[in-house]
């Protein structure tokens, strides 16, 4: 499982991806399973995932999660799927 997260930190736009290590760290901290993410995810969950993914990527972040959250502007999950997917036009097979 991998999530791409985009966020603004101290006015700087950043984009990170989670990996297995980040997901396991989230499971350990929140005592939940990764499959729970499909049923909905809270803002604190997203903040934590962004925080850990940033540390893993070598980005500078505070030592404390709350200090990281205080400096966040926006935070969102990035999808590579088109917002308005369309079906392919029908073809004549005659």
C-alpha angles and dihedrals in degrees: 000000000000131000126193111215127191121195144160115238119184088339093308120117114229135178125196138170126221121229136190092279092054093048092049090049088052091050091051095048098045098031091231134120125247089242087067088070089073090062094056138299130228128226092249088054091053092046091052093048091049091047095050093041089051092051090048090050091053095249117149112254133158119270090243125065093217091056088052092051092050090059097047120109109179130359128187143156111249118218125193092210119104114256093229106031115193132200120247116263114263116257131216109247093181 
